[in-house]
Amino acid sequence: MCLSTVYGRRGQEEEQVLCNNVSMIQVEDNNIRLTDVLGCDMIVPGALVSADLTQGVVVIALS
């Protein structure tokens, strides 16, 4: 099972962890739904910047 840590970035600010152990990412209009391994959802307004699934790192540009 591949789980990822999702980081949020706003402008030039340092990236912050939004959610750990993410097992599913869904893009819904201008939002991204993150679902962790326990089934808890978090909806984040923004856009996907990058996803390195080998390293388990996903970056979202927050709006």
N, CA, C and O atoms as CSV, one atom per row, in Angstrom:
chain,resi,resn,atom,element,x,y,z
A,1,MET,N,N,0.850,-1.175,0.000
A,1,MET,CA,C,0.000,0.000,0.000
A,1,MET,C,C,0.891,1.232,0.000
A,1,MET,O,O,1.835,1.321,0.785
A,2,CYS,N,N,0.593,2.183,-0.878
A,2,CYS,CA,C,1.346,3.437,-0.967
A,2,CYS,C,C,0.550,4.551,-0.304
A,2,CYS,O,O,-0.552,4.882,-0.739
A,3,LEU,N,N,1.110,5.120,0.741
A,3,LEU,CA,C,0.481,6.241,1.433
A,3,LEU,C,C,1.367,7.465,1.254
A,3,LEU,O,O,2.589,7.350,1.164
A,4,SER,N,N,0.746,8.627,1.204
A,4,SER,CA,C,1.496,9.860,0.968
A,4,SER,C,C,1.219,10.893,2.046
A,4,SER,O,O,0.185,10.867,2.713
A,5,THR,N,N,2.168,11.799,2.196
A,5,THR,CA,C,1.988,12.992,3.009
A,5,THR,C,C,1.695,14.130,2.045
A,5,THR,O,O,2.413,14.319,1.064
A,6,VAL,N,N,0.637,14.889,2.324
A,6,VAL,CA,C,0.241,15.991,1.451
A,6,VAL,C,C,0.628,17.305,2.118
A,6,VAL,O,O,0.303,17.558,3.278
A,7,TYR,N,N,1.335,18.136,1.348
A,7,TYR,CA,C,1.788,19.438,1.813
A,7,TYR,C,C,1.024,20.529,1.084
A,7,TYR,O,O,0.691,20.383,-0.092
A,8,GLY,N,N,0.747,21.621,1.781
A,8,GLY,CA,C,0.103,22.778,1.175
A,8,GLY,C,C,1.087,23.919,1.067
A,8,GLY,O,O,1.919,24.127,1.950
A,9,ARG,N,N,0.984,24.656,-0.027
A,9,ARG,CA,C,1.874,25.798,-0.246
A,9,ARG,C,C,1.029,26.977,-0.701
A,9,ARG,O,O,0.198,26.851,-1.601
A,10,ARG,N,N,1.249,28.118,-0.073
A,10,ARG,CA,C,0.533,29.353,-0.432
A,10,ARG,C,C,1.580,30.391,-0.816
A,10,ARG,O,O,2.316,30.886,0.037
A,11,GLY,N,N,1.642,30.719,-2.111
A,11,GLY,CA,C,2.623,31.690,-2.594
A,11,GLY,C,C,4.040,31.222,-2.330
A,11,GLY,O,O,4.400,30.091,-2.656
A,12,GLN,N,N,4.844,32.095,-1.736
A,12,GLN,CA,C,6.246,31.787,-1.451
A,12,GLN,C,C,6.457,31.264,-0.029
A,12,GLN,O,O,7.595,31.058,0.393
A,13,GLU,N,N,5.370,31.050,0.708
A,13,GLU,CA,C,5.488,30.558,2.079
A,13,GLU,C,C,6.020,29.128,2.092
A,13,GLU,O,O,5.951,28.409,1.096
A,14,GLU,N,N,6.546,28.743,3.230
A,14,GLU,CA,C,7.047,27.382,3.407
A,14,GLU,C,C,5.888,26.388,3.373
A,14,GLU,O,O,4.790,26.691,3.842
A,15,GLU,N,N,6.135,25.209,2.820
A,15,GLU,CA,C,5.098,24.175,2.751
A,15,GLU,C,C,4.764,23.668,4.152
A,15,GLU,O,O,5.640,23.545,5.008
A,16,GLN,N,N,3.476,23.374,4.370
A,16,GLN,CA,C,3.018,22.841,5.648
A,16,GLN,C,C,2.287,21.532,5.401
A,16,GLN,O,O,1.610,21.370,4.386
A,17,VAL,N,N,2.425,20.599,6.336
A,17,VAL,CA,C,1.734,19.317,6.220
A,17,VAL,C,C,0.238,19.545,6.391
A,17,VAL,O,O,-0.203,20.142,7.373
A,18,LEU,N,N,-0.534,19.063,5.425
A,18,LEU,CA,C,-1.993,19.137,5.504
A,18,LEU,C,C,-2.579,17.835,6.027
A,18,LEU,O,O,-3.519,17.847,6.821
A,19,CYS,N,N,-2.024,16.708,5.580
A,19,CYS,CA,C,-2.601,15.417,5.935
A,19,CYS,C,C,-1.546,14.325,5.751
A,19,CYS,O,O,-0.788,14.346,4.781
A,20,ASN,N,N,-1.501,13.385,6.671
A,20,ASN,CA,C,-0.592,12.240,6.599
A,20,ASN,C,C,-1.354,10.979,6.217
A,20,ASN,O,O,-2.576,10.917,6.346
A,21,ASN,N,N,-0.626,9.983,5.751
A,21,ASN,CA,C,-1.193,8.665,5.433
A,21,ASN,C,C,-2.364,8.746,4.464
A,21,ASN,O,O,-3.377,8.070,4.646
A,22,VAL,N,N,-2.220,9.578,3.431
A,22,VAL,CA,C,-3.280,9.755,2.437
A,22,VAL,C,C,-3.265,8.574,1.472
A,22,VAL,O,O,-2.234,8.236,0.890
A,23,SER,N,N,-4.427,7.960,1.319
A,23,SER,CA,C,-4.542,6.804,0.427
A,23,SER,C,C,-5.292,7.126,-0.856
A,23,SER,O,O,-5.183,6.383,-1.832
A,24,MET,N,N,-6.065,8.240,-0.877
A,24,MET,CA,C,-6.813,8.613,-2.075
A,24,MET,C,C,-6.851,10.127,-2.214
A,24,MET,O,O,-7.016,10.853,-1.234
A,25,ILE,N,N,-6.692,10.595,-3.468
A,25,ILE,CA,C,-6.786,12.019,-3.792
A,25,ILE,C,C,-7.766,12.158,-4.938
A,25,ILE,O,O,-7.624,11.508,-5.974
A,26,GLN,N,N,-8.776,13.020,-4.744
A,26,GLN,CA,C,-9.775,13.259,-5.784
A,26,GLN,C,C,-9.866,14.757,-6.044
A,26,GLN,O,O,-9.945,15.552,-5.108
A,27,VAL,N,N,-9.853,15.139,-7.321
A,27,VAL,CA,C,-10.010,16.541,-7.702
A,27,VAL,C,C,-11.481,16.782,-7.994
A,27,VAL,O,O,-12.082,16.099,-8.823
A,28,GLU,N,N,-12.057,17.766,-7.300
A,28,GLU,CA,C,-13.477,18.109,-7.441
A,28,GLU,C,C,-13.582,19.607,-7.700
A,28,GLU,O,O,-13.550,20.403,-6.761
A,29,ASP,N,N,-13.706,19.996,-8.966
A,29,ASP,CA,C,-13.734,21.409,-9.361
A,29,ASP,C,C,-12.465,22.103,-8.865
A,29,ASP,O,O,-11.366,21.732,-9.278
A,30,ASN,N,N,-12.593,23.099,-7.988
A,30,ASN,CA,C,-11.428,23.820,-7.472
A,30,ASN,C,C,-10.996,23.314,-6.105
A,30,ASN,O,O,-10.241,23.986,-5.402
A,31,ASN,N,N,-11.468,22.136,-5.727
A,31,ASN,CA,C,-11.125,21.537,-4.442
A,31,ASN,C,C,-10.444,20.195,-4.653
A,31,ASN,O,O,-10.604,19.548,-5.688
A,32,ILE,N,N,-9.681,19.793,-3.644
A,32,ILE,CA,C,-9.051,18.485,-3.655
A,32,ILE,C,C,-9.485,17.760,-2.392
A,32,ILE,O,O,-9.324,18.270,-1.284
A,33,ARG,N,N,-10.039,16.564,-2.570
A,33,ARG,CA,C,-10.471,15.743,-1.437
A,33,ARG,C,C,-9.359,14.750,-1.114
A,33,ARG,O,O,-8.945,13.958,-1.961
A,34,LEU,N,N,-8.884,14.810,0.133
A,34,LEU,CA,C,-7.855,13.901,0.618
A,34,LEU,C,C,-8.512,12.903,1.558
A,34,LEU,O,O,-9.230,13.295,2.478
A,35,THR,N,N,-8.276,11.633,1.338
A,35,THR,CA,C,-8.816,10.593,2.209
A,35,THR,C,C,-7.647,9.820,2.797
A,35,THR,O,O,-6.803,9.304,2.066
A,36,ASP,N,N,-7.602,9.744,4.131
A,36,ASP,CA,C,-6.493,9.023,4.757
A,36,ASP,C,C,-6.823,7.544,4.905
A,36,ASP,O,O,-7.917,7.099,4.558
A,37,VAL,N,N,-5.875,6.803,5.417
A,37,VAL,CA,C,-5.995,5.351,5.513
A,37,VAL,C,C,-7.150,4.921,6.426
A,37,VAL,O,O,-7.643,3.800,6.309
A,38,LEU,N,N,-7.580,5.795,7.324
A,38,LEU,CA,C,-8.694,5.481,8.216
A,38,LEU,C,C,-10.039,5.890,7.632
A,38,LEU,O,O,-11.081,5.653,8.243
A,39,GLY,N,N,-10.023,6.511,6.438
A,39,GLY,CA,C,-11.260,6.911,5.778
A,39,GLY,C,C,-11.718,8.317,6.098
A,39,GLY,O,O,-12.807,8.716,5.684
A,40,CYS,N,N,-10.910,9.086,6.828
A,40,CYS,CA,C,-11.269,10.474,7.146
A,40,CYS,C,C,-10.970,11.365,5.948
A,40,CYS,O,O,-9.896,11.280,5.353
A,41,ASP,N,N,-11.936,12.228,5.595
A,41,ASP,CA,C,-11.795,13.127,4.453
A,41,ASP,C,C,-11.415,14.530,4.893
A,41,ASP,O,O,-11.815,14.997,5.959
A,42,MET,N,N,-10.632,15.191,4.047
A,42,MET,CA,C,-10.317,16.608,4.207
A,42,MET,C,C,-10.461,17.227,2.820
A,42,MET,O,O,-9.894,16.720,1.852
A,43,ILE,N,N,-11.215,18.317,2.721
A,43,ILE,CA,C,-11.380,19.003,1.443
A,43,ILE,C,C,-10.572,20.294,1.493
A,43,ILE,O,O,-10.741,21.116,2.393
A,44,VAL,N,N,-9.690,20.456,0.507
A,44,VAL,CA,C,-8.766,21.580,0.468
A,44,VAL,C,C,-8.989,22.365,-0.824
A,44,VAL,O,O,-8.954,21.778,-1.905
A,45,PRO,N,N,-9.220,23.687,-0.740
A,45,PRO,CA,C,-9.319,24.482,-1.969
A,45,PRO,C,C,-7.920,24.707,-2.544
A,45,PRO,O,O,-7.029,25.200,-1.852
A,46,GLY,N,N,-7.739,24.347,-3.796
A,46,GLY,CA,C,-6.430,24.533,-4.409
A,46,GLY,C,C,-6.255,23.692,-5.645
A,46,GLY,O,O,-7.217,23.162,-6.201
A,47,ALA,N,N,-4.994,23.575,-6.074
A,47,ALA,CA,C,-4.657,22.835,-7.288
A,47,ALA,C,C,-3.442,21.955,-7.023
A,47,ALA,O,O,-2.544,22.323,-6.267
A,48,LEU,N,N,-3.430,20.808,-7.646
A,48,LEU,CA,C,-2.318,19.879,-7.513
A,48,LEU,C,C,-1.087,20.449,-8.207
A,48,LEU,O,O,-1.151,20.842,-9.372
A,49,VAL,N,N,0.037,20.492,-7.487
A,49,VAL,CA,C,1.295,20.988,-8.045
A,49,VAL,C,C,2.161,19.819,-8.485
A,49,VAL,O,O,2.659,19.796,-9.610
A,50,SER,N,N,2.342,18.835,-7.581
A,50,SER,CA,C,3.178,17.683,-7.904
A,50,SER,C,C,2.789,16.495,-7.039
A,50,SER,O,O,2.221,16.644,-5.957
A,51,ALA,N,N,3.112,15.308,-7.551
A,51,ALA,CA,C,2.868,14.071,-6.815
A,51,ALA,C,C,4.032,13.130,-7.077
A,51,ALA,O,O,4.163,12.592,-8.176
A,52,ASP,N,N,4.878,12.929,-6.072
A,52,ASP,CA,C,5.985,11.982,-6.153
A,52,ASP,C,C,5.573,10.764,-5.342
A,52,ASP,O,O,5.812,10.704,-4.136
A,53,LEU,N,N,4.960,9.802,-6.000
A,53,LEU,CA,C,4.402,8.656,-5.292
A,53,LEU,C,C,5.479,7.682,-4.837
A,53,LEU,O,O,5.235,6.878,-3.937
A,54,THR,N,N,6.659,7.733,-5.435
A,54,THR,CA,C,7.765,6.901,-4.972
A,54,THR,C,C,8.218,7.359,-3.592
A,54,THR,O,O,8.524,6.541,-2.724
A,55,GLN,N,N,8.258,8.678,-3.398
A,55,GLN,CA,C,8.666,9.246,-2.112
A,55,GLN,C,C,7.484,9.484,-1.182
A,55,GLN,O,O,7.673,9.776,-0.001
A,56,GLY,N,N,6.270,9.362,-1.703
A,56,GLY,CA,C,5.084,9.577,-0.882
A,56,GLY,C,C,4.850,11.036,-0.543
A,56,GLY,O,O,4.425,11.357,0.567
A,57,VAL,N,N,5.126,11.932,-1.502
A,57,VAL,CA,C,4.996,13.370,-1.268
A,57,VAL,C,C,4.098,13.981,-2.340
A,57,VAL,O,O,4.333,13.812,-3.537
A,58,VAL,N,N,3.062,14.696,-1.889
A,58,VAL,CA,C,2.152,15.400,-2.783
A,58,VAL,C,C,2.127,16.858,-2.340
A,58,VAL,O,O,2.075,17.146,-1.144
A,59,VAL,N,N,2.164,17.791,-3.314
A,59,VAL,CA,C,2.143,19.221,-3.001
A,59,VAL,C,C,0.929,19.852,-3.673
A,59,VAL,O,O,0.662,19.624,-4.853
A,60,ILE,N,N,0.198,20.655,-2.889
A,60,ILE,CA,C,-0.981,21.367,-3.370
A,60,ILE,C,C,-0.740,22.863,-3.211
A,60,ILE,O,O,-0.277,23.316,-2.164
A,61,ALA,N,N,-1.058,23.636,-4.263
A,61,ALA,CA,C,-1.043,25.102,-4.179
A,61,ALA,C,C,-2.386,25.523,-3.610
A,61,ALA,O,O,-3.421,25.326,-4.246
A,62,LEU,N,N,-2.376,26.094,-2.428
A,62,LEU,CA,C,-3.612,26.487,-1.760
A,62,LEU,C,C,-4.159,27.774,-2.356
A,62,LEU,O,O,-3.408,28.689,-2.695
A,63,SER,N,N,-5.491,27.829,-2.479
A,63,SER,CA,C,-6.103,29.052,-3.013
A,63,SER,C,C,-6.808,29.812,-1.911
A,63,SER,O,O,-7.384,30.870,-2.162
